[in-house]
């Protein structure tokens, strides 16, 4: 078939061959546009819009959370010692700390007893979201009362 097509093409007058080559190039470029470039272009536009939407969502969440995301916005409670900050926030959440012990310049081991697990988790979430204090290690033991735990935490501030 290839030989027959070549013979047919070579038997055409020069101006017809030029037209056929031109049409072939246009068809190939159109296929390249439709199959490769257009999907890439539309996909990248969708991704750009998705990134912009996620950035707007992050800004909204930060505003709802009460964080200052602008330049110079610090972490709340950064001016307090870690021990004082943990004791104050624990008291606000109804978590009684029985013992605290420093662990390096920005860490604190805390021991607590007879705390509702849900209350403890709410306090830890507040520490992370409002003060950037994260849980490095955690150890819990259950009590005879369902939902009440004793335990130890190693909390660290950046």
GROMACS elastic network, one bead per residue, 0.5 to 0.9 nm:
[ bonds ]
;  ai    aj funct       b0    kb
    1     4     6  0.50984   500
    1     5     6  0.61328   500
    1     6     6  0.85506   500
    2     5     6  0.51743   500
    2     6     6  0.61557   500
    2     7     6  0.86206   500
    3     6     6  0.50943   500
    3     7     6  0.61043   500
    3     8     6  0.85432   500
    4     7     6  0.50975   500
    4     8     6  0.61030   500
    4     9     6  0.85717   500
    5     8     6  0.50556   500
    5     9     6  0.61103   500
    5    10     6  0.86049   500
    6     9     6  0.50852   500
    6    10     6  0.61243   500
    6    11     6  0.85826   500
    7    10     6  0.51547   500
    7    11     6  0.61764   500
    7    12     6  0.89328   500
    8    11     6  0.52262   500
    8    12     6  0.67532   500
    9    12     6  0.54773   500
    9    13     6  0.87339   500
    9    16     6  0.88956   500
    9    17     6  0.68294   500
    9    20     6  0.87376   500
   10    13     6  0.78324   500
   10    14     6  0.86233   500
   10    17     6  0.78214   500
   11    14     6  0.89699   500
   12    15     6  0.81436   500
   12    16     6  0.60734   500
   12    17     6  0.61501   500
   13    16     6  0.54338   500
   13    17     6  0.63902   500
   13    18     6  0.88955   500
   14    17     6  0.50677   500
   14    18     6  0.62633   500
   14    19     6  0.87054   500
   15    18     6  0.51330   500
   15    19     6  0.63109   500
   15    20     6  0.87105   500
   16    19     6  0.50115   500
   16    20     6  0.61041   500
   16    21     6  0.85576   500
   17    20     6  0.50266   500
   17    21     6  0.60626   500
   17    22     6  0.84591   500
   18    21     6  0.51419   500
   18    22     6  0.60748   500
   18    23     6  0.85685   500
   19    22     6  0.50345   500
   19    23     6  0.60862   500
   19    24     6  0.84850   500
   20    23     6  0.50789   500
   20    24     6  0.60207   500
   20    25     6  0.85964   500
   21    25     6  0.61923   500
   21    26     6  0.86602   500
   22    25     6  0.51507   500
   22    26     6  0.62408   500
   22    27     6  0.86282   500
   23    26     6  0.50703   500
   23    27     6  0.61037   500
   23    28     6  0.85827   500
   24    27     6  0.51098   500
   24    28     6  0.61400   500
   24    29     6  0.85897   500
   25    28     6  0.51084   500
   25    29     6  0.60971   500
   25    30     6  0.84853   500
   26    29     6  0.51527   500
   26    30     6  0.60283   500
   26    31     6  0.85734   500
   27    30     6  0.50601   500
   27    31     6  0.61520   500
   27    32     6  0.85612   500
   28    31     6  0.51277   500
   28    32     6  0.61108   500
   28    33     6  0.85982   500
   29    33     6  0.61288   500
   29    34     6  0.85951   500
   30    33     6  0.50620   500
   30    34     6  0.60833   500
   30    35     6  0.84295   500
   31    34     6  0.50712   500
   31    35     6  0.57398   500
   31    36     6  0.78978   500
   32    35     6  0.54081   500
   32    36     6  0.54657   500
   32    37     6  0.65835   500
   32    38     6  0.85748   500
   33    36     6  0.56884   500
   33    38     6  0.56281   500
   33    39     6  0.85061   500
   34    37     6  0.65079   500
   34    38     6  0.55264   500
   34    39     6  0.73433   500
   35    38     6  0.67808   500
   35    39     6  0.68336   500
   36    39     6  0.59111   500
   36    40     6  0.63967   500
   36    41     6  0.88211   500
   37    40     6  0.51644   500
   37    41     6  0.60699   500
   37    42     6  0.86645   500
   38    41     6  0.50630   500
   38    42     6  0.61429   500
   38    43     6  0.83899   500
   39    42     6  0.52208   500
   39    43     6  0.58596   500
   39    44     6  0.84444   500
   40    43     6  0.50615   500
   40    44     6  0.60599   500
   40    45     6  0.85981   500
   41    44     6  0.52543   500
   41    45     6  0.63144   500
   41    46     6  0.87565   500
   42    45     6  0.50658   500
   42    46     6  0.62513   500
   42    47     6  0.86924   500
   43    46     6  0.50990   500
   43    47     6  0.62399   500
   43    48     6  0.86592   500
   44    48     6  0.60917   500
   44    49     6  0.86083   500
   45    48     6  0.50911   500
   45    49     6  0.62467   500
   45    50     6  0.85468   500
   46    49     6  0.52166   500
   46    50     6  0.61238   500
   46    51     6  0.87072   500
   47    51     6  0.61417   500
   47    52     6  0.85592   500
   48    51     6  0.52005   500
   48    52     6  0.62234   500
   48    53     6  0.86324   500
   49    52     6  0.50442   500
   49    53     6  0.60787   500
   49    54     6  0.85886   500
   50    53     6  0.50867   500
   50    54     6  0.61812   500
   50    55     6  0.86077   500
   51    54     6  0.51138   500
   51    55     6  0.61498   500
   51    56     6  0.86339   500
   52    55     6  0.50955   500
   52    56     6  0.62311   500
   52    57     6  0.86156   500
   53    56     6  0.50955   500
   53    57     6  0.61838   500
   53    58     6  0.86974   500
   54    58     6  0.61703   500
   54    59     6  0.86526   500
   55    58     6  0.50603   500
   55    59     6  0.62900   500
   55    60     6  0.86170   500
   56    59     6  0.51607   500
   56    60     6  0.61964   500
   56    61     6  0.86377   500
   57    61     6  0.60646   500
   57    62     6  0.85050   500
   58    61     6  0.50543   500
   58    62     6  0.60625   500
   58    63     6  0.85574   500
   59    62     6  0.51071   500
   59    63     6  0.62236   500
   59    64     6  0.86502   500
   59    69     6  0.77430   500
   60    63     6  0.51062   500
   60    64     6  0.61693   500
   60    65     6  0.84844   500
   61    64     6  0.50055   500
   61    65     6  0.59283   500
   61    66     6  0.84766   500
   61    67     6  0.87949   500
   62    66     6  0.61424   500
   62    67     6  0.52941   500
   62    68     6  0.72838   500
   62    69     6  0.69688   500
   63    66     6  0.50584   500
   63    67     6  0.59480   500
   63    68     6  0.73118   500
   63    69     6  0.81473   500
   64    67     6  0.77467   500
   65   129     6  0.74689   500
   65   130     6  0.75205   500
   66   130     6  0.77505   500
   67    73     6  0.79336   500
   67    74     6  0.85755   500
   67    75     6  0.78414   500
   67    76     6  0.82217   500
   67   129     6  0.85031   500
   67   130     6  0.71588   500
   68    71     6  0.82697   500
   68    72     6  0.83860   500
   68    74     6  0.71095   500
   68    75     6  0.81325   500
   69    72     6  0.83397   500
   69    73     6  0.59733   500
   69    74     6  0.84234   500
   70    73     6  0.55368   500
   71    74     6  0.85346   500
   73    76     6  0.88685   500
   74    77     6  0.88255   500
   74    78     6  0.74476   500
   75    78     6  0.56902   500
   75    79     6  0.89187   500
   75   130     6  0.73573   500
   75   131     6  0.56824   500
   75   132     6  0.69600   500
   76    79     6  0.78232   500
   76   130     6  0.65534   500
   76   131     6  0.54955   500
   76   132     6  0.85343   500
   77    80     6  0.54180   500
   77    81     6  0.81878   500
   77    82     6  0.84322   500
   77    85     6  0.65811   500
   77   130     6  0.85185   500
   77   131     6  0.62998   500
   78    81     6  0.75715   500
   78    82     6  0.81932   500
   78    85     6  0.86541   500
   78   131     6  0.75119   500
   78   157     6  0.89214   500
   80    83     6  0.81763   500
   80    84     6  0.64000   500
   80    85     6  0.59496   500
   81    84     6  0.53034   500
   81    85     6  0.61306   500
   81    86     6  0.85796   500
   82    85     6  0.50879   500
   82    86     6  0.60335   500
   82    87     6  0.84956   500
   82   102     6  0.89435   500
   82   106     6  0.72282   500
   82   107     6  0.76052   500
   82   108     6  0.72406   500
   82   156     6  0.85477   500
   82   157     6  0.76572   500
   83    86     6  0.52669   500
   83    87     6  0.61365   500
   83    88     6  0.85828   500
   83   100     6  0.72757   500
   83   101     6  0.84705   500
   83   102     6  0.80579   500
   83   108     6  0.70625   500
   84    87     6  0.51520   500
   84    88     6  0.60385   500
   84    89     6  0.85442   500
   85    88     6  0.52076   500
   85    89     6  0.61015   500
   85    90     6  0.83369   500
   86    89     6  0.52896   500
   86    90     6  0.57889   500
   86    91     6  0.84110   500
   86    97     6  0.87896   500
   86   108     6  0.89558   500
   86   110     6  0.89057   500
   86   127     6  0.81907   500
   87    90     6  0.51105   500
   87    91     6  0.61193   500
   87    92     6  0.86335   500
   87    95     6  0.87453   500
   87    96     6  0.82474   500
   87    97     6  0.70392   500
   88    91     6  0.52686   500
   88    92     6  0.63044   500
   88    93     6  0.88274   500
   89    93     6  0.62755   500
   89    94     6  0.85982   500
   89    95     6  0.84080   500
   89   123     6  0.74018   500
   89   126     6  0.85362   500
   89   127     6  0.78142   500
   90    93     6  0.51647   500
   90    94     6  0.60572   500
   90    96     6  0.65193   500
   90    97     6  0.71928   500
   90   120     6  0.86278   500
   90   123     6  0.66946   500
   91    94     6  0.50271   500
   91    95     6  0.56788   500
   91    96     6  0.64925   500
   91    97     6  0.83449   500
   92    95     6  0.76853   500
   92   123     6  0.86806   500
   93    96     6  0.88776   500
   93   119     6  0.68291   500
   93   120     6  0.79557   500
   93   122     6  0.77340   500
   93   123     6  0.59408   500
   94   115     6  0.81069   500
   94   119     6  0.72029   500
   94   120     6  0.84320   500
   94   123     6  0.85714   500
   95   112     6  0.75124   500
   95   113     6  0.84890   500
   95   114     6  0.86990   500
   95   115     6  0.61585   500
   95   116     6  0.82892   500
   95   119     6  0.71976   500
   95   120     6  0.66171   500
   95   123     6  0.77608   500
   96   111     6  0.88770   500
   96   112     6  0.60421   500
   96   113     6  0.69959   500
   96   114     6  0.81824   500
   96   115     6  0.73133   500
   97   100     6  0.73175   500
   97   110     6  0.66925   500
   97   111     6  0.58714   500
   97   113     6  0.72516   500
   98   110     6  0.75913   500
   98   111     6  0.55506   500
   98   112     6  0.50927   500
   98   113     6  0.68959   500
   99   109     6  0.81093   500
   99   110     6  0.56820   500
   99   111     6  0.50220   500
   99   112     6  0.69669   500
  100   108     6  0.65925   500
  100   109     6  0.55344   500
  100   111     6  0.63512   500
  101   107     6  0.87270   500
  101   108     6  0.56300   500
  101   109     6  0.50397   500
  101   110     6  0.64725   500
  101   111     6  0.87692   500
  102   105     6  0.75591   500
  102   106     6  0.80488   500
  102   107     6  0.60411   500
  102   109     6  0.61357   500
  102   110     6  0.87340   500
  103   106     6  0.70707   500
  103   109     6  0.63530   500
  103   154     6  0.79435   500
  103   155     6  0.87787   500
  103   156     6  0.85173   500
  104   107     6  0.54783   500
  104   108     6  0.76116   500
  105   108     6  0.86304   500
  106   155     6  0.84879   500
  106   156     6  0.56807   500
  106   157     6  0.53784   500
  106   158     6  0.68639   500
  107   154     6  0.68705   500
  107   155     6  0.56093   500
  107   157     6  0.63778   500
  107   158     6  0.89037   500
  108   153     6  0.81191   500
  108   154     6  0.57515   500
  108   155     6  0.53870   500
  108   156     6  0.64461   500
  108   157     6  0.88653   500
  109   152     6  0.69877   500
  109   153     6  0.56289   500
  109   155     6  0.63177   500
  109   156     6  0.88021   500
  110   151     6  0.83965   500
  110   152     6  0.55759   500
  110   153     6  0.52957   500
  110   154     6  0.64296   500
  110   155     6  0.76543   500
  111   150     6  0.78526   500
  111   151     6  0.58478   500
  111   153     6  0.65807   500
  112   115     6  0.72117   500
  112   149     6  0.84882   500
  112   150     6  0.57702   500
  112   151     6  0.56187   500
  112   152     6  0.63959   500
  112   153     6  0.85409   500
  113   148     6  0.85211   500
  113   149     6  0.65421   500
  113   151     6  0.64359   500
  113   152     6  0.88406   500
  114   117     6  0.89686   500
  114   142     6  0.89050   500
  114   143     6  0.75396   500
  114   145     6  0.89324   500
  114   148     6  0.55928   500
  114   149     6  0.53703   500
  114   150     6  0.54284   500
  114   151     6  0.87730   500
  115   118     6  0.85024   500
  115   119     6  0.70322   500
  115   120     6  0.65961   500
  115   147     6  0.82522   500
  115   148     6  0.52788   500
  115   149     6  0.54216   500
  115   150     6  0.65627   500
  115   151     6  0.89723   500
  116   119     6  0.52370   500
  116   120     6  0.62776   500
  116   121     6  0.87642   500
  116   146     6  0.87295   500
  116   147     6  0.55951   500
  116   149     6  0.63009   500
  117   120     6  0.50135   500
  117   121     6  0.61952   500
  117   122     6  0.86162   500
  117   147     6  0.55663   500
  117   148     6  0.57058   500
  117   149     6  0.60948   500
  117   150     6  0.89969   500
  118   121     6  0.51492   500
  118   122     6  0.61776   500
  118   123     6  0.86553   500
  118   147     6  0.76244   500
  118   148     6  0.87485   500
  119   122     6  0.51105   500
  119   123     6  0.62462   500
  119   124     6  0.87084   500
  120   123     6  0.51444   500
  120   124     6  0.62505   500
  120   125     6  0.86661   500
  120   149     6  0.89027   500
  121   124     6  0.50413   500
  121   125     6  0.60946   500
  121   126     6  0.85320   500
  122   125     6  0.51613   500
  122   126     6  0.61877   500
  122   127     6  0.86555   500
  123   126     6  0.50882   500
  123   127     6  0.61926   500
  123   128     6  0.87344   500
  124   127     6  0.50087   500
  124   128     6  0.62725   500
  124   129     6  0.86669   500
  124   133     6  0.82689   500
  124   134     6  0.77989   500
  124   135     6  0.76445   500
  125   128     6  0.51634   500
  125   129     6  0.60862   500
  125   130     6  0.82810   500
  125   134     6  0.87582   500
  126   129     6  0.52377   500
  126   130     6  0.55785   500
  126   131     6  0.74684   500
  126   132     6  0.88487   500
  126   133     6  0.88568   500
  127   130     6  0.55535   500
  127   131     6  0.51752   500
  127   132     6  0.63061   500
  127   133     6  0.53262   500
  127   134     6  0.71689   500
  128   131     6  0.56513   500
  128   134     6  0.54363   500
  128   135     6  0.82008   500
  129   132     6  0.58094   500
  129   133     6  0.78764   500
  130   133     6  0.81392   500
  131   134     6  0.87678   500
  131   157     6  0.79945   500
  132   156     6  0.86194   500
  132   157     6  0.63431   500
  132   158     6  0.72028   500
  133   155     6  0.64860   500
  133   156     6  0.55142   500
  133   158     6  0.71963   500
  134   154     6  0.85620   500
  134   155     6  0.56388   500
  134   156     6  0.54509   500
  134   157     6  0.65242   500
  134   158     6  0.84871   500
  135   138     6  0.69717   500
  135   153     6  0.68292   500
  135   154     6  0.59940   500
  135   156     6  0.64723   500
  136   153     6  0.74948   500
  136   154     6  0.53896   500
  136   155     6  0.56924   500
  136   156     6  0.65822   500
  137   152     6  0.82106   500
  137   153     6  0.57025   500
  137   154     6  0.51033   500
  137   155     6  0.73753   500
  138   151     6  0.74239   500
  138   152     6  0.58665   500
  138   154     6  0.64612   500
  138   155     6  0.87551   500
  139   150     6  0.84116   500
  139   151     6  0.53116   500
  139   152     6  0.52204   500
  139   153     6  0.64102   500
  140   149     6  0.62828   500
  140   150     6  0.56867   500
  140   152     6  0.66372   500
  140   153     6  0.86196   500
  141   148     6  0.88354   500
  141   149     6  0.56163   500
  141   150     6  0.52909   500
  141   151     6  0.59386   500
  142   145     6  0.78251   500
  142   146     6  0.77300   500
  142   147     6  0.76607   500
  142   148     6  0.63604   500
  142   150     6  0.64058   500
  142   151     6  0.86209   500
  143   146     6  0.69902   500
  143   147     6  0.80339   500
  143   148     6  0.59169   500
  143   149     6  0.57160   500
  143   150     6  0.71879   500
  144   148     6  0.78805   500
  145   148     6  0.56975   500
  145   149     6  0.83684   500
  146   149     6  0.84084   500
